[in-house]
Amino acid sequence: MKVWILTRRCWENSWHARKFKEAAKELGIECYTVTPEDFDIIVTKKGKPSIYYKGKSVKLPDCVIPRTGQSYFFRAVMRHLEHLGVLILNSGESIDLAADKLATLQQLKMHNLPIPKTLLAKFPVDVDLVKKEFSFPIILKTVSGSCGKGVFLCENKHKLQDTMELIEASKNSQVNIILQEFIRSSKGRDLRVIVIGGRPYGAMLRTAKRGKFKANFEAGGCVEFYKMDPAIEWLAVESAKILNLDIAGVDLLFDGDKYVICEVNSAPGFEGFGKATGINIPKIIFEYIKVHLSK
C-alpha cells in the first residue's frame, strides 16, 4: 500500500511527519510526504486527467492524507486526485467545512447538537448588539485557525472595541471574525477526542497554564488521559459523522455537567494526545485505510 501525506514544505520533517513514517514502516506501508506546489495537473477533454510531481509522471498512491492549509494549490490538487479516483482522508468538501468554524457550528446546530452561542462579527462592531446577546467576558476568534491561534478573550466591552479596532486596522479582506459566549465552567480546560472511521479512540483533558485561558497543548497547556462517558463518545462521533470526516479531532467544552462542541479539526495534531493516552494515532489511521481499501 502506498500513501501520500499532502502537506506544507515546512511540515515534511516535523515530529508528526516522522511519526507517520515510523508507523508506516512498522506496517510495511510506503509513505511519502508531498507538497501541493510541487504538482503539475493537466485537465484535458480527451483521455484521463494527468498529474506530474516535480516534473515527472508519478504512480498514484492508494490513499492521500491531507495535513495542510487551505491554499489554492492544495484544493486544486485535492480535487484532481479525487477525480482520478484516489481515496482521500478527509475529502475536500469535509475539510472546507471543518476549516470554517462558523459553517461547522451552523451544520452541527442543524442537527441539534450543543454549541456555544456565536455571532458573525462585522466592522465596526455593534457593541450594543453584543451587550444585548452576550455577557462578558466574550471569546473572539478568527473563522479559520488552529492550535489556539487567532483566539482572544475580551473581559469587557472596552477590550472588545480595542481588539476589533486593532484587527480592523490591520486586516485584509480574507479575515473574518466570530464572537462566542464564554463557557465559564470550562475556563482554562477542554477535551479533545479523536475519531477515526466513526470510532472514538480516546479523550484527553487539556488544562491551560496558570493565568491563561488557552488549553491547547501547542500553546503550552498540560494534557492528561480522560475517561470518556457515553455523552462524550456520542457527541464526538456525531460531530465527525455530520461533517463527513473520516479523521476528526473534536473539541468539547465543559458546560456544568454537560458538554458543548467548541470546534472540529480535520487534521488534528496528536503529539499531546499520544502523550496523554498512549495511543498511536498514525498506526490507527493506516490500519483504518487498509480496512477501507479492502471493502
C-alpha positions as CSV (number, residue, x, y, z in Angstrom):
1,M,0.0,0.0,0.0
2,K,1.2,3.5,-0.9
3,V,0.2,6.6,1.0
4,W,0.9,10.3,0.4
5,I,0.8,12.8,3.2
6,L,-0.2,16.1,1.5
7,T,1.4,18.8,3.5
8,R,3.3,22.1,3.6
9,R,7.0,22.0,2.8
10,C,7.9,23.2,6.4
11,W,6.0,20.2,7.8
12,E,7.9,17.5,5.8
13,N,10.4,16.9,8.6
14,S,8.2,17.7,11.5
15,W,7.5,15.4,14.5
16,H,4.1,14.5,13.1
17,A,5.6,13.5,9.7
18,R,8.2,11.3,11.4
19,K,5.5,9.5,13.4
20,F,3.5,8.8,10.3
21,K,6.6,7.4,8.6
22,E,7.6,5.3,11.6
23,A,4.1,3.8,11.8
24,A,4.1,3.1,8.0
25,K,7.4,1.3,8.2
26,E,6.2,-0.8,11.1
27,L,3.1,-1.8,9.0
28,G,5.0,-2.3,5.7
29,I,3.4,0.7,4.0
30,E,5.1,3.1,1.6
31,C,4.6,6.6,3.0
32,Y,5.8,9.8,1.4
33,T,5.3,13.5,2.2
34,V,4.3,15.6,-0.8
35,T,3.6,19.3,-1.2
36,P,0.8,20.8,-3.3
37,E,3.1,23.3,-5.0
38,D,5.3,20.6,-6.5
39,F,2.5,19.2,-8.6
40,D,1.5,20.0,-12.1
41,I,-2.0,18.9,-13.0
42,I,-3.4,18.7,-16.5
43,V,-7.1,18.6,-17.4
44,T,-7.9,17.5,-20.9
45,K,-11.0,16.9,-23.0
46,K,-9.7,13.5,-24.2
47,G,-8.3,10.8,-22.0
48,K,-7.8,10.8,-18.3
49,P,-6.5,13.8,-16.5
50,S,-2.8,13.6,-15.7
51,I,-0.6,14.6,-12.9
52,Y,3.1,15.2,-12.5
53,Y,5.2,15.6,-9.4
54,K,8.4,17.6,-9.6
55,G,8.1,17.5,-13.4
56,K,7.9,13.7,-13.6
57,S,5.0,11.4,-14.2
58,V,4.2,9.6,-11.0
59,K,2.3,6.5,-10.0
60,L,-0.7,7.4,-7.9
61,P,-1.0,6.3,-4.3
62,D,-3.7,4.2,-2.8
63,C,-4.6,7.0,-0.4
64,V,-3.8,10.6,0.4
65,I,-3.9,12.1,3.9
66,P,-4.2,15.9,3.7
67,R,-2.3,17.7,6.6
68,T,-2.0,21.2,5.2
69,G,-3.8,24.6,5.0
70,Q,-6.4,25.8,2.5
71,S,-4.2,27.2,-0.2
72,Y,-5.5,27.3,-3.8
73,F,-2.9,24.7,-4.9
74,F,-4.0,22.4,-2.1
75,R,-7.6,22.5,-3.1
76,A,-6.7,22.1,-6.8
77,V,-4.5,19.1,-6.2
78,M,-7.1,17.5,-3.9
79,R,-9.9,17.9,-6.5
80,H,-7.7,16.4,-9.2
81,L,-6.7,13.4,-7.1
82,E,-10.4,12.8,-6.2
83,H,-11.3,12.9,-9.9
84,L,-8.6,10.3,-10.5
85,G,-10.3,8.0,-8.0
86,V,-7.7,8.2,-5.2
87,L,-9.0,7.7,-1.7
88,I,-8.7,11.0,0.2
89,L,-9.0,11.1,4.0
90,N,-10.6,13.5,4.6
91,S,-12.5,14.7,1.4
92,G,-12.0,18.2,0.1
93,E,-15.6,19.1,1.0
94,S,-15.4,18.0,4.6
95,I,-12.0,19.7,5.1
96,D,-13.5,23.0,3.7
97,L,-16.5,22.7,6.1
98,A,-14.3,21.9,9.2
99,A,-11.9,24.8,8.3
100,D,-14.8,27.3,8.6
101,K,-15.6,27.5,12.3
102,L,-18.9,29.3,11.8
103,A,-20.1,26.9,9.0
104,T,-19.1,24.0,11.3
105,L,-21.3,25.3,14.1
106,Q,-24.2,26.0,11.7
107,Q,-24.1,22.4,10.4
108,L,-23.9,21.0,14.0
109,K,-26.8,23.2,15.1
110,M,-28.9,22.0,12.2
111,H,-28.6,18.5,13.8
112,N,-29.5,19.9,17.3
113,L,-26.0,19.3,18.7
114,P,-25.0,21.7,21.6
115,I,-22.8,24.6,20.6
116,P,-21.8,27.9,22.2
117,K,-23.8,30.9,21.2
118,T,-22.0,32.6,18.3
119,L,-22.2,35.8,16.3
120,L,-20.5,36.6,13.0
121,A,-18.9,39.9,13.6
122,K,-18.6,42.8,11.2
123,F,-16.7,46.1,11.2
124,P,-17.3,48.4,13.0
125,V,-18.5,46.1,15.8
126,D,-22.1,46.7,17.0
127,V,-21.3,46.8,20.8
128,D,-25.0,47.4,21.7
129,L,-26.0,44.2,19.9
130,V,-23.1,42.3,21.6
131,K,-24.2,43.6,25.0
132,K,-27.8,42.5,24.3
133,E,-26.9,39.0,23.2
134,F,-23.8,38.2,25.4
135,S,-22.3,38.8,28.8
136,F,-18.7,39.5,29.3
137,P,-16.1,38.1,29.1
138,I,-16.5,37.0,25.5
139,I,-14.4,34.9,23.1
140,L,-13.3,36.5,19.8
141,K,-12.0,34.1,17.1
142,T,-10.9,34.2,13.5
143,V,-13.2,32.0,11.4
144,S,-10.2,29.8,10.4
145,G,-7.2,28.9,12.6
146,S,-5.9,26.1,14.7
147,C,-3.6,25.3,17.7
148,G,-5.3,28.2,19.7
149,K,-4.1,30.8,17.2
150,G,-6.5,33.7,16.4
151,V,-8.4,33.3,19.7
152,F,-8.8,36.1,22.2
153,L,-10.6,36.7,25.5
154,C,-12.2,40.1,25.9
155,E,-13.1,40.8,29.5
156,N,-15.3,43.9,28.8
157,K,-16.7,46.0,26.1
158,H,-13.7,48.3,26.0
159,K,-11.3,45.4,25.4
160,L,-13.6,44.1,22.7
161,Q,-13.7,47.5,21.0
162,D,-9.9,47.9,21.2
163,T,-9.3,44.4,19.9
164,M,-11.7,44.8,17.0
165,E,-10.3,48.2,16.1
166,L,-6.8,46.7,16.0
167,I,-7.9,43.8,13.8
168,E,-9.8,46.2,11.5
169,A,-6.8,48.5,11.2
170,S,-4.5,45.6,10.2
171,K,-6.9,43.1,8.5
172,N,-7.2,42.1,4.9
173,S,-10.3,41.1,3.0
174,Q,-9.8,37.5,4.0
175,V,-10.1,38.0,7.7
176,N,-13.5,37.1,9.3
177,I,-14.3,37.1,13.0
178,I,-16.8,35.4,15.2
179,L,-17.8,36.3,18.8
180,Q,-18.6,33.4,21.1
181,E,-20.1,33.1,24.5
182,F,-17.5,32.3,27.2
183,I,-18.4,28.9,28.9
184,R,-17.3,29.8,32.4
185,S,-17.3,26.3,33.8
186,S,-14.7,25.3,31.1
187,K,-12.3,28.2,31.7
188,G,-8.8,27.1,31.0
189,R,-9.8,23.5,30.2
190,D,-11.4,21.4,27.5
191,L,-11.4,17.9,26.0
192,R,-10.0,16.7,22.7
193,V,-11.5,13.4,21.3
194,I,-10.0,11.8,18.2
195,V,-12.4,9.9,16.0
196,I,-11.2,7.6,13.1
197,G,-13.6,5.8,10.9
198,G,-16.6,6.6,13.1
199,R,-14.9,5.3,16.3
200,P,-13.8,7.5,19.2
201,Y,-10.3,6.3,20.2
202,G,-9.8,8.3,23.4
203,A,-10.0,11.6,25.1
204,M,-7.5,13.9,26.7
205,L,-8.1,16.7,29.1
206,R,-6.2,19.9,28.2
207,T,-5.5,22.4,31.0
208,A,-4.1,25.9,30.4
209,K,-1.1,27.3,32.2
210,R,-1.9,29.3,35.3
211,G,-3.3,32.7,34.4
212,K,-4.0,31.6,30.8
213,F,-7.3,30.5,29.2
214,K,-6.0,28.6,26.1
215,A,-5.7,24.9,26.9
216,N,-4.1,23.8,23.6
217,F,-1.0,21.6,24.0
218,E,0.7,23.7,21.3
219,A,0.0,26.8,23.4
220,G,1.7,25.2,26.4
221,G,-1.3,23.5,28.0
222,C,-1.0,20.4,30.1
223,V,-2.6,17.1,28.9
224,E,-3.8,14.0,30.7
225,F,-5.9,11.0,30.0
226,Y,-9.7,11.5,30.4
227,K,-12.2,8.6,30.6
228,M,-14.9,9.0,28.0
229,D,-18.5,8.7,29.1
230,P,-21.4,7.9,26.7
231,A,-22.2,11.6,26.1
232,I,-18.6,12.4,25.1
233,E,-18.5,9.4,22.8
234,W,-21.8,10.3,21.2
235,L,-21.0,14.0,20.6
236,A,-17.6,13.2,19.1
237,V,-18.9,10.5,16.8
238,E,-22.0,12.6,15.7
239,S,-19.8,15.6,15.0
240,A,-17.5,13.7,12.8
241,K,-20.4,12.0,11.0
242,I,-22.3,15.2,10.4
243,L,-19.2,16.9,8.9
244,N,-18.4,13.7,6.9
245,L,-14.9,13.4,8.5
246,D,-13.1,10.0,8.5
247,I,-10.4,11.6,10.7
248,A,-11.5,14.2,13.3
249,G,-10.3,15.9,16.4
250,V,-13.5,17.0,18.3
251,D,-13.0,19.7,21.0
252,L,-15.6,19.8,23.8
253,L,-16.1,22.4,26.5
254,F,-17.5,21.6,30.0
255,D,-20.9,23.2,30.5
256,G,-21.8,22.3,34.1
257,D,-22.4,18.5,34.0
258,K,-22.9,18.6,30.2
259,Y,-20.7,19.4,27.2
260,V,-20.8,21.7,24.2
261,I,-18.9,21.4,21.0
262,C,-16.3,24.1,20.5
263,E,-14.9,23.1,17.1
264,V,-13.8,20.2,14.9
265,N,-10.4,19.7,13.3
266,S,-10.0,17.7,10.1
267,A,-6.2,17.2,10.6
268,P,-5.8,17.0,14.4
269,G,-2.4,17.1,16.0
270,F,-1.7,14.0,18.0
271,E,1.5,14.7,20.0
272,G,-0.2,15.8,23.1
273,F,-2.9,13.1,22.6
274,G,-0.3,10.4,22.3
275,K,1.4,11.6,25.5
276,A,-1.9,11.7,27.4
277,T,-3.4,8.4,26.2
278,G,-0.5,6.3,24.8
279,I,-2.5,5.8,21.6
280,N,-0.5,5.7,18.3
281,I,-2.8,7.7,16.0
282,P,-0.8,7.3,12.7
283,K,-0.9,3.5,13.2
284,I,-4.7,3.5,13.7
285,I,-5.2,5.7,10.6
286,F,-3.1,3.3,8.5
287,E,-5.0,0.3,9.8
288,Y,-8.3,2.1,9.0
289,I,-7.1,2.8,5.5
290,K,-6.2,-0.9,4.9
291,V,-9.7,-1.9,6.0
292,H,-11.3,0.9,3.9
293,L,-9.4,-0.2,0.8
294,S,-10.3,-3.9,1.2
295,K,-14.1,-3.2,1.0
